[in-house]
Amino acid sequence: MKILAIDFGTKKIGLAVSDPTEKITFPLEVIENQVFCKSGSVWLQLAKIIRREKVEKIVVGVPV
């Protein structure tokens, strides 16, 4: 199962994806956080990445 890890920040969102064995995680990309934009482009980008990478589980980090 592939896991998408999301490091949610107010300006940028970091993404990483695991290998199918869930033992190693690789940095994937950083996208600009435009959550407050009406177009919803962040959600569309995430949906495309989830489909492309065949993600089955998502983990969201808590900013500290």
N, C-alpha and C positions, 0 to 999 in steps of 0.2 A: 504494500500500500504506500502511495506517495503522500507526503505531508507537506503542505504549504505553511511556512512560518511567516507571520506578518509582524513587523516591528512598526507600530503605528505612531507616527509623530505628527505634530501640528503642521509642519512644513513639508516633510518627506515621509514616504512609507517604504521601508526596506522589506524586501522579499527574499526568502530562501526556500529551497525545495529539497526534500530528502530523496535518497535513492530508494528503490522499491523495498529494500530490506529494512528501512528505517534506522540504519546504523550511522549513516553519514549525511550531513546536510551541506548543501552547496549554495553560495550566494547566487541569487538569480538576477535581480535588478532593483533599482530604486525609482519610484514614481513620485511625481509632485502631488502633494495632498491638496486636492481641490474639492474637498467634501462639501464645502458651502456653495459651490458652483451649481447652478440649477441644471446644467447639462448632465450631471451624474457621470462624468467621464471616468472618475476613479473606479466606480463600480463596474463600468463597461470594460475597463482595462483589466480589472481583477477577474471578471467573468471569462475573458478571453484567455488569460493566463491559466486559470483553473482548467478550462477545456484543453488547451494546448499541452499542458503538463500532465493531464489525466490525474488531477489531485482528488484524493478520496477523503482527506481530513484536513482541517485548518486549525492552526494554533495561533492565537494572538498574544503578543507580548504586552506587558503592562509597563508603560514608561515610569521610570523612577527618577 
